Amino acid sequence: MTPQPLEVVAATLRHSQDRRPWLAIDQVTAGRWRLLPISAALDLFDPELHFRLDPGHPDFPATGLKKASFIIANLPVDALEAGIERRIGLLQGQLASEFLAWLDR
């Protein structure tokens, strides 16, 4: 599957057998994408390293996520498109703007 920037995708990557959500950031080379992992382990959330995805945000439903989560910005992974299994959702609207401003800080 070929993602688009800011799509939330499901993939099994990094020597793991678990399918998890990832945020597609940009295409690195043909067939290879930079992804950021998404976690729901809120006890590990660090606002300096992670961007929170709150179900109370009006743009949260578009992410396709089921519960409060966060994007782990300090662990980017370059992955082959072949490992990306399906689209879950999308960061859009104000939530996308907030994430990009946070990432650019």
Secondary structure, DSSP 8 states (H G I E B T S, - for coil): ----TTEEEEE--TT-SS-EEEEEEEEEETTEEEEEEEE--GGG--TTTEEEE-TTSTTGGGG--SS-EEEETT--EEEEGGGEEEEEEE--HHHHHHHHHHHT-
